[in-house]
């Protein structure tokens, strides 16, 4: 049994290291892109990517680099927050392998999880494109409308109190319960489990991700801050009331923006 425990610890270390390596690469790309945008400007970077974007409007072809940017950002932000769930899935599959029972590679579960965030990235890219087309985003990719910015903050704050937020956050926190109650045999089932976890995670965090339109889509301080906050929401017990405290703060922030403009 001690040999199996040592093997389990080694596999967890390798799995965690692999996830962190992917996240680090994604973060390195984001930092590089943020630096380029700070130097050249967003429109200039997009023009170089697609071979000719008008500085006054973004053509539909800019959706491709926007989608890629959001996809990498979601990997950088959300993959670290999924580590507890992925490690739990990996521990269960390793135990089944040790017992000689059918198992699937953990990467399939991870792919299912990330697939949901890829779909979210499509919607985020379209939203950013539309906001820019209607002159609601500045060159630094922050909202130019106090009404829109205040409304996004208030909506995100109110969402922190909703039953949907509570349900999704509960599913994200209960890693072992989630895996055991949804376990099905086969690779497609593992992928669906990853999808389901991704849906709960997106349901928990979508409003927080929308705040990037307020603080700056490529503001790395806020991107890192949101990642840390989501990690804390998932790790800390419910009695910490982190989501409630943040909800109050976001609503007050939004009301201040609206009242000052």
TAQUI-V576854 format. One record per residue. N is the residue number from 1. RES is the residue in one letter. SS is DSSP state (H for helix, E for strand, L for the rest). NEAR is the number of other C-alpha atoms within 10 Angstrom. Layout:
N/RES/SS/NEAR
N/RES/SS/NEAR
This chain:
1/X/L/6
2/X/H/7
3/X/H/8
4/X/H/12
5/X/H/11
6/X/H/11
7/X/H/14
8/X/H/18
9/X/H/13
10/X/H/12
11/X/H/16
12/X/H/18
13/X/H/13
14/X/H/12
15/X/H/18
16/X/H/17
17/X/H/12
18/X/H/12
19/X/H/20
20/X/H/16
21/X/H/12
22/X/H/15
23/X/H/21
24/X/H/15
25/X/H/14
26/X/H/21
27/X/H/20
28/X/H/13
29/X/H/16
30/X/H/21
31/X/H/15
32/X/H/11
33/X/H/16
34/X/H/18
35/X/H/14
36/X/H/14
37/X/H/18
38/X/H/13
39/X/H/11
40/X/H/12
41/X/L/14
42/X/H/19
43/X/H/20
44/X/H/16
45/X/H/18
46/X/H/23
47/X/H/16
48/X/H/10
49/X/H/14
50/X/H/14
51/X/L/9
52/X/L/15
53/X/L/19
54/X/L/11
55/X/L/13
56/X/L/10
57/X/L/14
58/X/L/18
59/X/L/15
60/X/L/11
61/X/L/14
62/X/H/20
63/X/H/20
64/X/H/15
65/X/H/15
66/X/H/18
67/X/H/22
68/X/H/15
69/X/H/19
70/X/H/22
71/X/H/23
72/X/H/20
73/X/H/23
74/X/H/22
75/X/H/21
76/X/H/24
77/X/H/23
78/X/H/24
79/X/H/21
80/X/H/20
81/X/H/22
82/X/L/23
83/X/H/17
84/X/H/19
85/X/H/21
86/X/H/26
87/X/H/20
88/X/H/19
89/X/H/26
90/X/H/23
91/X/H/18
92/X/H/19
93/X/H/18
94/X/H/22
95/X/H/16
96/X/H/14
97/X/H/13
98/X/H/14
99/X/L/9
100/X/L/9
101/X/L/10
102/X/L/11
103/X/L/18
104/X/L/20
105/X/L/13
106/X/H/22
107/X/H/16
108/X/H/18
109/X/H/27
110/X/H/24
111/X/H/16
112/X/H/22
113/X/H/27
114/X/H/23
115/X/H/18
116/X/H/19
117/X/H/25
118/X/H/18
119/X/H/12
120/X/H/20
121/X/H/21
122/X/H/17
123/X/H/14
124/X/H/21
125/X/H/21
126/X/H/18
127/X/H/15
128/X/H/20
129/X/H/22
130/X/H/15
131/X/H/18
132/X/H/20
133/X/H/14
134/X/L/9
135/X/L/15
136/X/L/19
137/X/E/21
138/X/L/15
139/X/L/16
140/X/L/18
141/X/L/20
142/X/L/22
143/X/E/25
144/X/L/18
145/X/L/16
146/X/H/17
147/X/H/16
148/X/H/17
149/X/H/24
150/X/H/24
151/X/H/18
152/X/H/22
153/X/H/26
154/X/H/22
155/X/H/18
156/X/H/24
157/X/H/25
158/X/H/18
159/X/H/22
160/X/L/25
161/X/L/16
162/X/L/11
163/X/H/10
164/X/H/14
165/X/H/20
166/X/H/17
167/X/H/13
168/X/H/18
169/X/H/23
170/X/H/18
171/X/H/18
172/X/H/23
173/X/H/19
174/X/L/14
175/X/H/19
176/X/H/17
177/X/H/13
178/X/H/19
179/X/H/19
180/X/H/12
181/X/H/8
182/X/H/13
183/X/L/15
184/X/L/13
185/X/L/10
186/X/L/11
187/X/H/15
188/X/H/14
189/X/H/17
190/X/H/26
191/X/H/21
192/X/H/19
193/X/H/23
194/X/H/27
195/X/H/21
196/X/H/19
197/X/H/27
198/X/H/24
199/X/H/20
200/X/H/21
201/X/H/24
202/X/H/20
203/X/H/16
204/X/H/25
205/X/H/21
206/X/H/16
207/X/H/20
208/X/H/21
209/X/H/20
210/X/H/18
211/X/L/22
212/X/H/21
213/X/H/25
214/X/H/21
215/X/H/18
216/X/L/19
217/X/L/23
218/X/L/24
219/X/L/18
220/X/H/18
221/X/H/11
222/X/H/15
223/X/H/22
224/X/H/13
225/X/H/13
226/X/H/19
227/X/H/21
228/X/H/15
229/X/H/17
230/X/H/22
231/X/H/18
232/X/H/15
233/X/H/22
234/X/H/22
235/X/H/14
236/X/L/12
237/X/L/12
238/X/H/14
239/X/H/6
240/X/H/11
241/X/L/12
242/X/H/17
243/X/H/21
244/X/H/16
245/X/H/13
246/X/H/17
247/X/H/21
248/X/H/16
249/X/H/15
250/X/H/23
251/X/H/22
252/X/H/16
253/X/H/17
254/X/H/22
255/X/H/17
256/X/H/12
257/X/H/17
258/X/H/17
259/X/H/11
260/X/H/7
261/X/L/9
